[in-house]
Amino acid sequence: MPGQPQADSGGAGRDRAGSDIGRRAAARRRELGLSREEVALRAGSAPGYLQYLEESPAAPGMGFLLRLADALETTVTALTGGDVDLPAGAGRAGYHPELVELDAEECWDLLGAHGVGRVAVATTEGPAILPVNYLVTEGEVAFRTGHESLLGRSAGREAAFEVDHIDEAFSQGWSVLVVGAARRVTDEEEGRRLDREAYSAPWAGGGRELWIAVAPTRITGRRILVRGAPGQS
């Protein structure tokens, strides 16, 4: 509503004790860049009820869940967490999919400012691919790890960083690959700056205090398009 941009964003309720369904719905809504009013209109509901769902331990009926899943371009299974422990992309391919190469600007846009990606490095134990919380800053991808971890000991070598997104509902997705030398951040001021810019502590917890930065020598990306899916012509 006009004059209430903060309430519209949904940010005020992120720290409240909402239901799992509500948290997944809020995350999907923000991912699509939609306001509560827009989702409520799509779902034939009131914005106030959508706010209640996102912020409180609500138990919506199946009819509303079906409408909400359609409004959020996802599935009831995804909203209720039925696919949480399944690998992404377990569904079937879309109808006549197209594989499109992305330019560097599109790749950086998709990387965004932060998220969770995977780092691949060659170690003395063999190749390793590990998930990390990452930060994009000053043309580099940075992440935290332990000094004696596989990633920490592999600094100074070439690394590959990959991040992707899978849209289960419409069998679409994209991936971005960043390749470059991984370096330890040893400058204290740079380390403090990265600490300030970090969106979150590492999800894995533990003593991950070493920043590793990857300066790209190559960045590439691909997107799977399915014509006729929402957002596609």
C-alpha positions in Angstrom: 0.0 0.0 0.0 1.2 3.6 -0.6 3.2 5.0 2.3 4.0 1.5 3.6 7.0 0.3 1.6 8.6 -1.6 4.6 5.5 -3.6 5.3 5.2 -4.4 1.6 8.7 -5.8 1.5 8.1 -8.4 4.1 11.3 -7.6 5.9 9.6 -6.7 9.2 8.5 -10.3 9.7 11.7 -12.2 8.9 12.7 -12.5 12.5 9.3 -13.6 13.8 8.2 -17.1 14.5 6.5 -17.9 11.2 5.6 -21.4 9.9 7.9 -23.3 7.5 5.3 -22.8 4.8 5.3 -19.0 5.5 9.1 -18.8 5.4 9.3 -20.7 2.1 6.5 -18.5 0.6 8.2 -15.3 1.7 11.5 -16.5 0.3 10.0 -17.4 -3.0 8.1 -14.1 -3.2 11.3 -12.1 -2.6 13.0 -14.3 -5.2 10.4 -13.4 -7.8 10.6 -9.7 -6.7 6.9 -9.6 -5.9 5.1 -7.6 -3.2 2.6 -9.1 -0.9 -0.2 -7.2 -2.7 0.9 -8.7 -6.0 1.0 -12.2 -4.7 -2.3 -11.8 -2.9 -4.0 -10.5 -6.1 -2.6 -13.6 -8.0 -3.8 -15.9 -5.3 -7.2 -14.3 -4.8 -6.4 -13.5 -1.2 -6.0 -10.5 1.1 -2.5 -9.0 1.6 -3.2 -9.1 5.4 -3.6 -12.9 5.3 -0.5 -13.3 3.3 1.4 -11.3 5.9 -0.1 -13.4 8.6 1.0 -16.6 6.8 4.5 -15.3 6.4 4.9 -14.1 10.0 2.8 -16.5 12.1 2.5 -20.3 12.6 -0.5 -20.5 10.2 -2.0 -23.7 8.8 -3.6 -22.8 5.4 -6.0 -25.2 3.7 -5.1 -27.1 0.5 -7.3 -24.8 -1.7 -5.3 -21.7 -0.7 -2.0 -23.6 -0.9 -2.8 -24.6 -4.5 -3.6 -20.9 -5.4 -0.5 -19.7 -3.6 1.8 -22.2 -5.3 0.4 -21.1 -8.7 0.8 -17.4 -7.7 4.5 -18.0 -6.7 5.2 -20.1 -9.8 6.1 -23.2 -7.7 4.5 -26.3 -6.3 2.7 -27.2 -3.1 5.4 -29.8 -2.6 8.0 -27.1 -2.6 6.0 -24.8 -0.3 5.5 -27.6 2.2 9.1 -28.8 2.1 8.4 -32.2 0.5 11.4 -31.8 -1.7 13.8 -30.4 0.9 16.1 -33.5 1.0 15.9 -34.2 -2.8 18.4 -33.1 -5.3 17.4 -30.1 -7.5 16.0 -30.9 -10.9 14.3 -34.2 -10.1 11.5 -33.4 -12.5 11.2 -33.9 -16.2 12.7 -31.6 -18.9 10.5 -28.8 -20.2 8.9 -28.7 -23.6 11.5 -27.8 -26.3 14.1 -26.3 -23.9 16.7 -23.9 -25.2 20.3 -23.6 -23.9 21.4 -20.0 -24.0 24.9 -18.6 -23.4 25.1 -15.7 -21.0 27.5 -12.7 -21.4 29.7 -11.5 -18.5 27.3 -8.7 -17.4 24.4 -11.2 -17.1 26.6 -13.6 -15.1 27.5 -10.9 -12.6 23.9 -9.9 -12.3 22.9 -13.5 -11.5 25.7 -13.9 -9.0 24.3 -10.9 -7.2 25.8 -9.7 -4.0 25.8 -12.9 -2.0 24.5 -16.4 -1.8 25.5 -20.1 -1.6 27.7 -21.6 -4.3 30.2 -24.4 -4.8 34.0 -24.2 -5.0 36.0 -26.8 -6.9 39.8 -27.2 -6.2 42.5 -29.7 -6.7 43.9 -31.0 -3.4 46.5 -33.5 -2.3 43.6 -35.8 -1.5 42.1 -35.4 -5.1 39.5 -33.0 -6.5 37.1 -31.5 -4.0 33.8 -29.6 -4.5 32.5 -27.8 -1.4 29.5 -25.5 -0.8 30.3 -22.1 0.7 28.5 -18.8 1.6 29.9 -16.3 -0.8 30.2 -12.5 -1.2 30.7 -10.6 -4.4 32.9 -7.5 -3.9 35.2 -5.4 -6.1 35.1 -7.8 -9.0 36.0 -10.9 -6.9 34.1 -13.8 -5.3 35.1 -14.2 -1.6 34.1 -16.8 1.0 35.2 -17.9 4.5 36.8 -21.2 5.4 39.1 -22.6 8.1 42.9 -22.1 7.9 43.5 -25.9 7.8 40.5 -26.8 5.7 40.8 -28.3 2.2 39.9 -24.9 0.8 42.2 -23.0 3.1 45.2 -25.3 2.2 44.3 -25.0 -1.6 44.8 -21.2 -1.7 47.2 -20.1 -4.3 45.9 -22.6 -6.9 43.3 -22.2 -9.6 39.8 -22.7 -8.4 36.4 -22.9 -10.0 33.4 -21.3 -8.3 29.9 -22.2 -9.5 26.4 -21.0 -8.5 23.1 -22.0 -10.1 19.4 -21.8 -9.7 16.8 -24.4 -10.7 13.1 -23.6 -11.2 11.4 -26.9 -10.5 8.0 -25.7 -11.5 8.9 -24.9 -15.1 12.1 -27.0 -15.6 14.2 -23.9 -16.2 17.5 -22.9 -14.7 20.8 -21.1 -15.0 24.4 -21.6 -13.9 27.4 -19.3 -13.7 31.0 -20.5 -13.5 33.9 -18.3 -12.3 37.5 -19.5 -12.8 40.6 -17.9 -11.3 43.3 -18.1 -8.7 42.2 -18.5 -5.1 44.2 -16.2 -2.8 44.2 -15.9 1.0 43.2 -12.5 2.2 46.0 -11.5 4.5 45.5 -7.8 4.7 43.8 -7.0 8.0 41.9 -4.0 6.7 40.6 -6.0 3.7 39.5 -8.8 6.0 37.6 -6.4 8.2 35.9 -4.9 5.2 34.8 -8.4 4.0 33.5 -9.1 7.6 31.4 -5.9 7.4 30.1 -6.7 4.0 29.2 -10.3 4.7 25.5 -10.9 4.6 25.6 -13.9 6.9 28.0 -16.0 9.0 28.9 -19.3 7.3 25.9 -21.7 7.4 28.2 -24.5 8.4 29.4 -22.7 11.5 32.7 -23.5 13.2 36.0 -21.5 13.1 35.8 -20.2 9.5 37.8 -17.0 9.9 40.0 -17.2 6.8 38.7 -15.2 3.8 39.6 -16.6 0.3 39.1 -14.4 -2.7 38.8 -15.6 -6.4 39.6 -13.0 -9.0 38.1 -14.3 -12.3 40.2 -14.9 -15.3 37.1 -16.4 -16.9 33.4 -16.1 -16.2 30.8 -18.0 -18.2 27.1 -18.8 -17.8 24.2 -20.7 -19.4 20.5 -20.6 -19.0 17.8 -23.1 -19.9 14.8 -21.4 -21.4 11.3 -23.0 -21.9 9.2 -20.9 -24.2 5.7 -20.2 -22.8 6.8 -20.4 -19.1 6.2 -17.3 -17.0 8.6 -14.5 -17.9 9.3 -16.1 -21.3 7.7 -15.3 -24.7 
